[in-house]
Amino acid sequence: MGGPMLPGRPGNLTAYQEARLQELWTATLQVFGIQARDRPEDAGNSQQSGSDAVTQDKKAKKKKHSVFRRQKEEDDGEASTDQDDKYGQGKDFQQVIATQDPEKLRNAFWSMVKHDHPDGLLLRFLRARKWDVHNALIMLIATMNWRMKEQHVDDDIMKNGEGQAMADSSSSKAAVKKEAEDFLAQLRLGKSFLHGTDREGRPMCFVRVRLHKQGEQSNTSLERYTVYTIETARLLLASNVDTAAIVFDMTGFSMANMDYAPVKFMIKCFEANYPESLGVVLVHKSPWIFQVWNIIKGWLDPVVASKVHFTKNLEELEKFVEKSHIIKELGGDDPYEYRYIECNPGENDRISDENTRQGLVEERAGTVREYEKVTQEWIADSQNRAALQQKRDDLAGRLRSGYWQLDPYVRARSLYDRTGLIREGGLIQFYGESETPNAPNPPVAVPHKGPPPVQHRADDVD
């Protein structure tokens, strides 16, 4: 893909940042029960004959300290800190380490990776914790536990999705029926939806605040809908566009629309569980009554708060979004109108194909094992690090394409699959002819002003 290579991402790391990434990989693999190697094994021509000072220093610390104790390095003046742990993830980390099977944690991690470059995922946590390895590890493990034990992101929310909600809406069990109806009501309303890109090529999520009324849906369904939307948006990100934009449309806002609980949950998601995923937040046409911003701002991490911008009119919104990409509803030229398309019969049949799914899972597991092995060699062998990094990138490409082959067998189809935004094989088509409910069309490029729409395939890697 074209576009500038962002700093602190795969392929664009300083020596200091690469060393921190290696330390985090060492600690993460140790949590998974995979011990560090002193030298490469079966690495062909990649025989270790020495290591640089950073690696030697890292190895010395590794021998003296467990990954479960605080690292106190102060390289480049960057010291460890607990000040960012406002969600108590340190306590969660200790509990997970004490109670969870390492292999289950390993499986949860690779499930979380999905189509991402594994380095890219770890680097999000390092950037969020200012390159402090210990704090990044705490955040990573706590997030895996949140996904696996609290929200059941992959084995429920994404696997069952809209199709199961449709089935559950006819359940004889009142509680099950209620949760399903609440979840579907938000989709049908279009309370929030994914569409288009901003001037930086970031996928946009529009939130129509006026459509939310406190108490209309349960907190459980609100949280499920929030995680479902964020996790679906993850699928739209690419190597050179790895953050999203949120546009809060405050048109028609009244205090009846204000609900602190889902706002707090959304903030926690982005700060604690989806780090470095927000590019910009646009609060559009906020009325004077929206003085609660001063309260909300106090809940935000200063870095997140700095990404929030208020736009009063179309002209101000155009500073962030090309007019051709601003939907007609907000005064722009994009004719898109949200419409929910109901689930198609049989669209999730592949989830029941256990033989094919298992074959793809085993193939991915083999690539994971190879990636872990080469990662250990990359950490240990400084002389052949560039070649080993290339091998790791190639394997990351295989993981990416392999995920998109596996995707229909582990993720229920969504509105965005039915409309053609997410296409078979991982093609993301932000602008173009939509699919009809029963007959997929090939991607069609549509001329438009501004930056080209981000399109990425399964074989795009950092």
Buried (B, 14 or more C-beta within 10 A) or exposed (E): BEBEEBEBBBBBBEEEBBBBBBBBBBBBBBBBEBEBBEBBEEBEEBEBEEBEEBBEBBBEBBEEBEBBEEBEBEEEEEEBEEEBBEBEBBEBBBEBBEEBEBEBBBBBBBBBBBBBBBBBBBBBBBBBBBBBBBBBBBBBBBBBBBBBBEBBBBBEBBBBBBBBBBEBBEBEEEEBBBBBBBBBBBBEBBBBBBBBBBBBBBBBBBBBBBBBEEEBBBEEBBBBBBBBBBBBBBBBBBBBBBBBBBBBBBEEBEEEBBBEEBBEBBBBBBBBBBBBBBBBBBBBBBEEEBEEEEEBEEBBBEBBEEBBBBBEEBEBBBEBBBBBBBBEBBBBEBEBEBEBBEBEEEBBEBBEEEEBBEEBBEBBEEBBEBBBBBBBBBBBBBBBBEBBBEBBBEBBBBBBBBBBBBBBBBBBBBBBBBBBBBBEEBBBBBBBEBBEEEEBEEBEEEEBEBBBBBBBBBEBBB
